[in-house]
Amino acid sequence: MGHDDIIEDDSVKSKGALTCLNVGCGNDILDGYINLDAVKLDGVDVVHDLTVFPWPFADDYFEEIRMINVLEHLPDTVKVMEELWRISKDGASVVIRVPYWNCWQSIGDPTHLKSFHQRTLDCFDPSTKQGMERSYYTKARFKINCIGYWVPLLPIEDGRGWFKVTNPVAKLFMTALSTYLSNIIWGLEFELITLKHERK
Ligand SMILES: C[S@@+](CC[C@H](N)C(=O)[O-])C[C@H]1O[C@@H](n2cnc3c(N)ncnc32)[C@H](O)[C@@H]1O
């Protein structure tokens, strides 16, 4: 199936054969991406409700997908992950950012339906314990390449900005702290690689 078969909208066709998708873009419109949202904001290329399946894209199409602060708004995490898997190519990069379960931002927004722990997406990665024991949850498979921790610059309500922690030792320390205390980690950024062919 070619790109023209995927999306009928002329504004998207004019972007050429873009293979990067910004899912639930809001006002964060990215150049070089197809920007999708439920709301027709300036710069949105595709208006689609992400709870309606299938999404209007072909199988195995995208090389890069970003979904920043959106998954927590959607009722069926597994179904969304399966759709991300369907529309991405083998080896594609899929970046998902969500609020952390024991941060006030996770529960402070009444439109958030889900909360996330660093283990929540393990069942999609066949190399994890959960992925091995619960492989029957879904056929969608991703390798979890990295999980970044977003932490606030200052421990106050607006945080005054954030930075991403990927250092394993710093993450271990924060994981231990956040097991007993809240508002240490504010967000998780999952960097996933789509696996279309099960690798042993
Ligand atoms: C918190 S905003 C994040 C926007 C942007 N990704 C960013 O990081 O600034 C969540 C976005 O998801 C979109 N969204 C929520 N539910 C949706 C749905 N069912 N279908 C499509 N978009 C949805 C909202 O319209 C909103 O723009």
PDBQT file of the ligand as one rigid body, heavy atoms in Angstrom, charges set to zero:
ROOT
HETATM    1  C1  LIG A 301      -1.351  16.764  27.199  1.00  0.00    +0.000 C 
HETATM    2  S1  LIG A 301      -1.663  17.056  25.503  1.00  0.00    +0.000 S 
HETATM    3  C2  LIG A 301      -0.032  16.723  24.794  1.00  0.00    +0.000 C 
HETATM    4  C3  LIG A 301       0.173  17.457  23.509  1.00  0.00    +0.000 C 
HETATM    5  C4  LIG A 301       1.565  17.324  22.915  1.00  0.00    +0.000 C 
HETATM    6  N1  LIG A 301       1.893  15.949  22.581  1.00  0.00    +0.000 N 
HETATM    7  C5  LIG A 301       2.613  17.933  23.814  1.00  0.00    +0.000 C 
HETATM    8  O1  LIG A 301       3.471  17.200  24.333  1.00  0.00    +0.000 OA
HETATM    9  O2  LIG A 301       2.589  19.150  24.013  1.00  0.00    +0.000 OA
HETATM   10  C6  LIG A 301      -2.606  15.615  24.998  1.00  0.00    +0.000 C 
HETATM   11  C7  LIG A 301      -3.070  15.676  23.565  1.00  0.00    +0.000 C 
HETATM   12  O3  LIG A 301      -3.668  14.424  23.237  1.00  0.00    +0.000 OA
HETATM   13  C8  LIG A 301      -4.817  14.688  22.457  1.00  0.00    +0.000 C 
HETATM   14  N2  LIG A 301      -5.763  13.588  22.634  1.00  0.00    +0.000 N 
HETATM   15  C9  LIG A 301      -6.305  13.160  23.798  1.00  0.00    +0.000 A 
HETATM   16  N3  LIG A 301      -7.186  12.175  23.557  1.00  0.00    +0.000 NA
HETATM   17  C10 LIG A 301      -7.181  11.980  22.217  1.00  0.00    +0.000 A 
HETATM   18  C11 LIG A 301      -7.891  11.108  21.352  1.00  0.00    +0.000 A 
HETATM   19  N4  LIG A 301      -8.792  10.232  21.817  1.00  0.00    +0.000 N 
HETATM   20  N5  LIG A 301      -7.634  11.175  20.033  1.00  0.00    +0.000 NA
HETATM   21  C12 LIG A 301      -6.726  12.055  19.541  1.00  0.00    +0.000 A 
HETATM   22  N6  LIG A 301      -6.034  12.902  20.309  1.00  0.00    +0.000 NA
HETATM   23  C13 LIG A 301      -6.277  12.879  21.631  1.00  0.00    +0.000 A 
HETATM   24  C14 LIG A 301      -5.372  15.998  22.991  1.00  0.00    +0.000 C 
HETATM   25  O4  LIG A 301      -6.201  16.650  22.059  1.00  0.00    +0.000 OA
HETATM   26  C15 LIG A 301      -4.095  16.767  23.319  1.00  0.00    +0.000 C 
HETATM   27  O5  LIG A 301      -3.681  17.584  22.257  1.00  0.00    +0.000 OA
ENDROOT
TORSDOF 0
